[in-house]
Amino acid sequence: MHVHCPVVEAKEHKSHWGYHLLLDISGCNDEIQNRSTIETFIKDLVKAIDMKAVGEPMVKDFAEGTPLGGFSAMQFIETSSITIHFVNSSRTAYLDVFSCKDFDQNAAIDLVKERFGAKNVKQRFLYRDAE
């Protein structure tokens, strides 16, 4: 099911279509290598930012045995998607939340820190609009 999202008015921005949170995460613990923890994290994140999941999270182990190896996960949500990529060798992760429904950015950051012991989280936030 695809939800059509109306244009949103923001005080400091002209009309825009959606919200995109990008987190670059470092200093993660061993849980970045645990499929079950990642699946639970995705489900908990959906709840924490008040979204509705479409289907189950997809979690795949990529590039095993290489410096880029680690799990990647994706969760469709009614208003777009959540993706996260983990790199085992550097203990880093890269999380994107894209939605045409506004959400609590701090809830996402807090959950990443709690679940994966992240020591540093660089945050970028974009207002998306094709016009």
C-alpha positions, 0 to 999 in steps of 0.5 A: 500500500502506498500512502500519498503524502500531501505537501507540508508547510514548515515555518522556516522552509517553503513547502516540502514533500518529506523528511530525511534523517541521515545518521553516521554512527561510530563506536558501535558494540558487537550487537551490530553483528547480531541479526536478531538484535538488528531485527528487533531494533528495526521494529522498535525504531518503527514504534519509537518514531510512530510509523507503521511497518509494511511487512517484516524487516529485511536483513541481509549479511553482505560482503562477508569476510571483507573490510566492508562486511556487515548486515544491511537492513530495510523496512518499508513503512507506509510513508516510505522506508528505513535503511541501515548498513553496518560495517563490522571492521570499523564498528560503524553504521549508516541509518536513513529514515525517509518519510513524508510524515514528520517524526521524532529524530531524537527518538531514533538517535537515542535508540541507536545509542542504546541498542548499539552503544554508539559513541558518536552520531553525526546527524543530518536532516533534509527537507525533500521536495522535487519541485 
